[in-house]
């Protein structure tokens, strides 16, 4: 007899790492991990609360689980459960609400469920379990102490908590022993890594230790704040053979007026200077950026400033978000909200700019040989193998060979119609 457990994870890479860590602490002789869409004895929702939509999706996942099996125990954990503990406790959303910092964590709650059914799970820790994921995550820190006016996450995650460098290297070594080809460093505010550790080591020092270790062929960083893209960080990436030449830097707006209302700690001149420095120093840099449009009070002139500023930056791709009101944040009460239809229209315009830039960047790769880490399975829509180069150019490969999980050399022979994928041919 086993206890069937299903987990739904919403939101960021850090949430996915947390779920993987829970799974690694469950005794496989007692706990059977099953799909969330199927029948289970216990359903766990690792929730997100970054927007009101994320809150709603978290509730919906819990409701769906209860409808699927009314006899099951439904546990709501994660960021939404932490921020809205008061309103959720005693509600019908889930049987148990487990905010961060509660005396009982998710794993202990599952162990309690198993013991209540006469099972005797062992105390195990096999490390985070990512299944067939090609690029597992490694959480180097948690928490955020920024004061962005639109963001609720500091309330959900609390202050910065860094993993010691030796622990990061230990986890990296464990992944290397499994044959992992690429690891993504993740956290809530990765550039603040080390500020709470003895001696206050800097993020660049961790990057250098990781790069010098050469434990994993490729290590990629997740989102890094503009002012934390220091010269030391840039130089660490530029001089390493294993740190990927790929940076994702949240701009959020190309208007200084909007940045001020967002309470972002930089202005466009600072952002441009950091990006230009990185582009000069890091060969073949792939730069991604986040941009929020339709922030309260954003005028046509301010949006035009964002369009012009973004157009002049050497980016590879954009993640564009129409502003979404998050109750409980300062921005939710700001005057002069932008109408939803106008937010969407502005987002479409910027998304179109991003598509054109990505296609031009892909076309510029034609004739080059790219080292591509192929995803575990073929693309479900095209049947092609897909994967990413170190600088985050995406390639699609038409091959009968089993390429999943391998690093292969491909010739960039063209660009597929959608524009963001390079047509790759295996290089012999």
C-alpha positions in Angstrom: 0.0 0.0 0.0 1.2 3.5 -0.9 0.0 7.0 -0.5 -0.7 8.6 -3.9 0.5 12.3 -3.9 -0.1 14.8 -6.7 1.6 18.2 -6.8 0.7 21.2 -8.9 3.4 24.0 -9.0 2.5 27.5 -10.1 4.8 30.4 -10.8 8.5 30.9 -10.7 11.6 28.6 -11.0 12.1 28.9 -7.2 8.7 27.4 -6.6 9.6 24.5 -8.9 12.8 24.0 -7.0 10.9 23.9 -3.8 8.6 21.3 -5.2 11.5 19.2 -6.4 13.0 19.4 -2.9 9.8 18.2 -1.3 9.7 15.2 -3.7 13.3 14.3 -2.8 12.4 14.0 0.9 9.5 11.5 0.3 10.2 7.8 0.9 9.5 6.2 -2.5 8.5 3.0 -0.9 5.5 4.8 0.7 4.7 7.8 -1.5 3.6 7.3 -5.1 3.9 10.5 -7.1 1.0 10.7 -9.6 -0.2 13.3 -12.2 -2.2 16.1 -10.7 -4.9 15.5 -13.3 -5.4 12.0 -12.0 -6.7 10.4 -8.8 -4.6 10.9 -5.7 -5.0 10.5 -1.9 -3.3 13.9 -1.3 -3.1 16.9 -3.6 -0.6 19.7 -2.9 -0.8 23.1 -4.6 2.5 25.0 -4.5 0.8 28.3 -5.1 1.9 31.7 -6.6 0.7 35.1 -5.6 2.5 37.5 -8.0 -0.8 38.7 -9.5 -4.5 38.5 -8.7 -4.7 36.0 -11.6 -2.1 33.8 -9.9 -4.2 33.8 -6.7 -7.2 32.7 -8.7 -5.3 30.0 -10.5 -4.1 28.7 -7.2 -7.6 28.5 -5.8 -8.9 26.8 -9.0 -6.2 24.1 -8.7 -7.3 23.4 -5.2 -11.0 23.3 -6.1 -10.3 21.0 -9.1 -8.4 18.6 -6.9 -11.3 18.4 -4.4 -13.8 17.9 -7.2 -11.7 15.1 -8.7 -11.5 13.2 -5.4 -13.8 14.5 -2.6 -12.2 12.1 -0.2 -8.7 13.4 -0.8 -6.8 15.8 1.4 -6.0 19.0 -0.4 -3.0 21.1 0.9 -2.4 24.7 -0.2 1.2 25.8 0.3 3.5 28.4 -1.2 3.3 32.1 -1.7 -0.5 32.6 -1.9 -1.0 30.4 1.2 1.6 32.7 3.0 0.3 36.1 2.0 -3.4 35.2 2.4 -3.2 32.8 5.4 -5.8 34.8 7.3 -8.5 34.8 4.6 -7.8 31.2 3.6 -7.8 29.6 7.1 -11.2 28.1 7.7 -12.3 28.6 4.1 -13.3 25.8 1.7 -10.3 26.3 -0.6 -8.3 23.5 0.9 -8.2 21.1 3.9 -4.9 22.5 5.1 -3.2 25.8 4.6 0.6 25.7 5.0 2.2 29.1 4.9 6.0 29.4 5.0 7.3 29.3 8.5 4.4 27.2 9.8 5.4 24.6 12.4 4.5 21.8 9.9 5.9 22.0 6.4 4.6 20.2 3.4 6.8 17.1 3.8 5.9 16.7 7.4 2.2 17.1 6.5 2.5 14.3 4.0 4.4 12.1 6.5 1.6 12.7 9.0 -1.0 11.7 6.3 0.9 8.5 5.6 1.2 7.6 9.3 -2.5 8.2 9.8 -3.2 5.5 7.2 -0.9 3.0 8.9 2.2 3.6 6.8 5.7 4.0 8.1 7.8 6.3 5.8 11.5 6.5 6.4 13.3 9.8 6.8 15.1 10.3 3.5 16.6 13.1 1.4 17.5 12.1 -2.2 18.0 15.8 -3.2 15.7 17.7 -5.5 13.9 15.5 -8.0 13.5 17.1 -11.4 12.4 14.0 -13.4 13.3 14.4 -17.1 13.9 18.2 -16.9 16.9 19.0 -19.0 18.0 22.1 -17.1 17.4 21.5 -13.4 17.3 24.5 -11.0 19.6 25.2 -8.1 18.2 27.6 -5.5 21.1 29.7 -4.2 18.9 32.1 -2.1 15.4 33.0 -1.1 13.7 36.2 -0.1 13.6 39.8 -1.2 13.9 43.1 0.6 13.1 45.4 -2.4 10.2 47.8 -2.2 8.8 47.8 -5.8 5.4 49.4 -5.6 3.7 46.7 -7.7 5.1 43.6 -6.0 3.8 41.4 -3.1 6.6 38.9 -3.2 8.7 40.3 -0.3 5.7 39.6 2.0 5.4 36.1 0.6 9.1 35.1 0.8 10.5 37.2 3.6 14.1 38.5 4.0 17.1 37.3 2.0 18.3 33.8 3.0 21.4 32.6 1.1 22.7 29.1 0.7 26.4 29.0 1.8 28.8 28.7 -1.2 30.0 25.2 -0.1 26.4 24.0 -0.1 25.8 25.4 -3.6 28.9 23.6 -4.8 27.8 20.4 -3.1 24.4 20.5 -4.9 26.1 21.3 -8.1 28.4 18.3 -7.7 25.4 16.1 -7.0 23.8 17.2 -10.2 27.0 16.6 -12.1 27.1 13.1 -10.8 23.7 12.5 -12.5 25.1 13.6 -15.8 23.4 17.0 -15.9 24.7 19.2 -18.7 23.2 22.5 -17.6 22.0 24.0 -14.3 20.0 27.2 -13.8 20.9 29.2 -10.7 17.6 30.5 -9.2 16.3 32.5 -6.3 13.9 35.4 -5.6 16.6 38.1 -5.7 19.8 36.2 -6.8 22.0 39.3 -6.9 21.6 39.7 -3.2 23.1 36.3 -2.6 25.6 36.5 0.3 24.4 39.6 2.1 23.2 37.6 5.1 26.2 35.2 5.2 29.4 35.7 7.4 31.7 38.1 5.6 28.9 39.2 3.2 30.4 37.5 0.1 29.3 38.9 -3.2 27.4 37.2 -5.9 30.3 37.6 -8.3 32.5 35.5 -5.9 30.0 32.7 -6.0 29.9 32.8 -9.8 33.7 32.6 -10.0 33.7 29.6 -7.6 31.1 27.9 -9.8 32.8 28.7 -13.0 36.2 27.6 -11.7 34.8 24.3 -10.5 33.8 23.2 -14.0 31.5 20.6 -12.3 28.8 21.1 -14.9 29.4 22.1 -18.5 26.9 24.9 -18.4 25.6 27.1 -15.6 23.0 29.8 -16.4 21.8 32.5 -14.1 18.2 33.5 -13.8 16.9 37.1 -13.6 19.4 39.6 -12.2 18.6 43.2 -11.1 20.2 46.0 -13.2 22.3 47.5 -10.4 23.5 44.0 -9.4 25.0 43.5 -12.9 28.3 44.8 -11.5 31.6 44.8 -13.3 32.7 41.8 -11.2 29.6 39.8 -12.3 30.1 40.8 -16.0 33.8 39.8 -15.8 33.0 36.5 -14.2 30.6 35.6 -17.0 32.9 37.0 -19.7 36.0 35.0 -18.6 34.3 31.7 -17.7 34.0 28.6 -20.0 31.0 27.3 -18.2 29.0 30.3 -17.2 26.5 30.9 -20.1 26.8 34.2 -22.0 23.1 34.9 -21.3 21.7 37.5 -19.0 18.0 38.2 -18.1 17.7 41.7 -16.7 14.3 43.2 -15.7 14.0 46.7 -17.2 10.3 47.1 -16.3 10.0 50.5 -18.0 12.0 52.7 -20.4 10.5 55.9 -18.8 12.2 57.4 -15.8 8.9 58.7 -14.6 7.3 55.3 -14.6 10.4 53.8 -12.9 10.1 56.3 -10.1 6.5 55.4 -9.5 7.4 51.7 -9.6 10.1 52.5 -6.9 12.7 50.9 -9.0 16.2 51.9 -7.7 17.7 52.9 -11.0 17.0 55.1 -14.0 17.3 54.4 -17.7 20.8 55.9 -17.9 22.0 53.4 -15.3 20.3 50.5 -17.1 21.8 51.4 -20.5 25.3 51.8 -19.0 25.2 48.4 -17.4 23.9 46.7 -20.6 26.4 48.4 -22.8 29.2 47.3 -20.5 28.0 43.7 -20.6 27.6 43.7 -24.4 31.1 45.0 -24.9 32.6 42.5 -22.5 30.7 39.2 -23.1 31.1 37.7 -26.6 27.8 36.7 -28.2 25.8 37.8 -25.3 22.1 36.9 -25.3 20.2 39.5 -23.4 16.6 39.1 -22.2 14.5 41.8 -20.5 11.2 42.1 -18.7 9.0 45.1 -19.4 5.7 46.1 -17.8 3.4 48.3 -19.8 0.3 50.2 -18.7 1.5 51.0 -15.2 -0.8 53.4 -13.4 -0.3 56.9 -14.8 1.7 55.8 -17.9 1.0 58.4 -20.5 1.3 58.0 -24.3 4.6 60.0 -24.1 6.0 57.7 -21.4 5.1 54.6 -23.4 6.8 56.2 -26.4 9.9 56.7 -24.2 9.9 52.9 -23.4 9.5 52.0 -27.1 12.4 54.2 -28.1 14.6 53.1 -25.2 14.0 49.4 -25.7 14.6 49.6 -29.5 18.1 51.0 -28.9 19.2 48.2 -26.6 21.0 45.1 -27.8 18.4 42.6 -26.6 17.7 39.1 -27.9 14.2 38.7 -26.5 11.5 40.4 -24.4 9.1 39.3 -21.8 6.3 41.8 -21.9 3.5 42.1 -19.3 0.5 44.3 -19.3 0.2 45.7 -15.8 -1.9 43.5 -13.5 -3.3 45.0 -10.3 -2.1 43.0 -7.2 -4.3 43.9 -4.2 -2.1 44.7 -1.2 0.5 46.6 -3.1 1.1 50.3 -3.3 0.5 50.3 -7.0 -3.0 48.9 -6.6 -4.2 52.2 -5.1 -2.3 54.5 -7.5 -4.4 57.1 -9.4 -4.9 57.3 -13.2 -5.1 53.6 -14.0 -4.5 52.8 -17.7 -7.6 51.1 -19.3 -7.1 47.4 -19.7 -7.6 47.5 -23.5 -4.9 50.1 -23.8 -2.6 48.1 -21.6 -3.1 45.1 -24.0 -2.6 47.3 -27.1 0.7 48.6 -25.7 1.8 45.1 -24.8 1.1 43.9 -28.4 3.2 46.7 -29.8 6.2 45.9 -27.7 5.7 42.1 -28.2 5.8 42.7 -32.0 9.1 44.7 -31.6 10.5 41.7 -29.7 9.5 39.2 -32.3 11.1 41.2 -35.1 14.3 41.6 -33.0 14.5 37.9 -32.3 14.1 37.0 -35.9 16.9 39.4 -37.0 19.1 38.0 -34.2 18.3 34.4 -35.4 19.1 35.3 -39.0 22.4 36.7 -37.9 23.4 33.3 -36.7 23.0 31.6 -40.1 26.2 30.0 -41.1 27.5 29.6 -37.6 28.0 26.4 -35.7 26.1 26.3 -32.4 26.4 24.1 -29.4 22.9 23.1 -28.5 21.6 21.3 -25.4 18.6 19.4 -26.7 15.4 19.0 -24.7 14.5 15.6 -23.4 11.5 15.1 -25.8 10.6 16.3 -29.3 8.4 19.4 -29.6 4.8 18.2 -29.5 3.7 20.6 -32.2 6.4 20.1 -34.8 7.9 16.8 -34.0 11.4 18.4 -34.1 14.1 18.3 -31.5 14.6 21.7 -29.9 17.2 23.1 -27.6 19.2 26.2 -26.6 22.7 27.4 -27.3 24.6 28.9 -24.3 23.5 32.4 -25.3 19.8 31.3 -25.4 19.4 31.2 -29.1 16.8 28.4 -29.7 17.3 25.8 -32.5 15.0 23.2 -34.0 16.6 20.1 -35.5 15.0 17.6 -37.9 16.7 14.3 -37.1 15.7 10.7 -36.7 18.5 10.2 -34.1 17.6 10.2 -30.4 19.0 13.6 -29.4 17.2 14.2 -26.1 19.4 15.5 -23.3 22.5 15.6 -25.5 24.7 18.6 -26.4 25.1 18.6 -30.2 26.8 20.8 -32.7 24.4 22.2 -35.3 24.9 24.4 -38.3 22.5 27.3 -38.4 21.0 26.8 -41.8 18.0 29.2 -41.7 15.1 30.4 -39.6 11.7 28.8 -39.2 8.6 30.8 -40.1 7.7 31.8 -36.6 11.1 33.5 -36.5 12.4 32.7 -33.0 13.9 29.2 -33.8 17.0 28.6 -35.9 16.8 25.8 -38.4 19.6 23.6 -37.2 21.3 20.8 -39.1 23.6 18.3 -37.3 27.2 19.2 -37.9 29.3 16.2 -38.7 
